[in-house]
Amino acid sequence: MPMILPASAITQLEELRRKIDRLDTRLVQVLAERRECVRRICALKQRAGLPLRDSSRETAIRKRCLRLAELLGLETALLDQVLETLFMQVESPPQE
């Protein structure tokens, strides 16, 4: 049998869901902005004949982000997977 929430809890639940919706929107916007930066970097590197991936840069990003995640109490394993997914996208850069 489902539990019935009091009106105040329903209101809180709705507010929190709206907040998650706003955060999801921001997350998608930030990812799109990041992707555009990656596209521009890839174009510059291709014109210069440089490799698209830079393992030392990826390591530095990973260390910085995982350190920040720990400070904020986030699950670092999840963030590490997200970063790896982002790094792998460089292997198939979007077209201009």
Sequence and secondary structure as in RCSB ss.txt:
>XXXX:A:sequence
MPMILPASAITQLEELRRKIDRLDTRLVQVLAERRECVRRICALKQRAGLPLRDSSRETAIRKRCLRLAELLGLE
TALLDQVLETLFMQVESPPQE
>XXXX:A:secstr
      HHHHHHHHHHHHHHHHHHHHHHHHHHHHHHHHHHHHHHHHHHT  S  HHHHHHHHHHHHHHHHHHT  
HHHHHHHHHHHHHGGGS    
